[in-house]
Amino acid sequence: MKNVLMILLSLMMLCGAVAEDVQPEMPFQIIQEDGKTFIEVTGNPSTGYIWTIFPIVSDIVNVTDPAPVDDESAGEDLVGAPVTYRVEVEAAAAGETILVLRYLRPWEMDIQQEVPILVNVDENGEMFFMYLEGMPMAMTVVEIMEEEHMILAESETLGQLICTFPEDMPLPTAGENVRIWSNGVMALSFPGRINVLGWETVAPPQARMMEAPVEDAE
């Protein structure tokens, strides 16, 4: 629980404090049912938009593809009727990952909505969820520090940050525009420091997602 509080404080620093009388609208719900855990989001299939999901670190949780929940009140053939979609989430190992839900049309490049959810799995397999509003961070790579497996990157809103990458994750190149995913925790140093969970290149025609490498079969 202490780790979750640390993340909350850091997110306030990154995204700006929210007024006490204003509660941010959550674009998802966490549902516990029959011993299982689900993420629920709402979509409108008549528009051609669908939900997709992927984990930034793939070995922390197992997830299913978003699937519509049977809802007689929505109406099967009613154009414009909202539909509830569910994703089942199951803990696989202790650690942290970010589940990225994207609402898009498969034949288009633009993403209408992106919902990043931090999932913290403790040693007992209990999962804690948090909406990472303001993530990911758009940055430009200023300098590569290969020996330390870090980069110095610059953001228009946060200035320069030192970003530490996992040893098995490829580094971007100097001058590259990237979006960096972290758990929202930033060390109070100058420049600030964050640990990278994943990153993607911002380049036309479509961004490239760097995921955890797949181990070779023995």
Secondary structure, DSSP 8 states (H G I E B T S, - for coil): -HHHHHHHHHHHHHH----TT-----S-EEEEETTEEEEEEEE-GGGT-EEEEEESSTTSEEE---EE---GGG-SS-TT--EEEEEEEEE-SSEEEEEEEEEE-TT-S-EEEEEEEEEEE-TTS-EEEEE-TT-SEEEEEEEEETTTTEEEEEETTTEEEEEE--TTS----TT-EEEEEEEEEEESSSSEEEEEEEEEE--SS--EEE--------
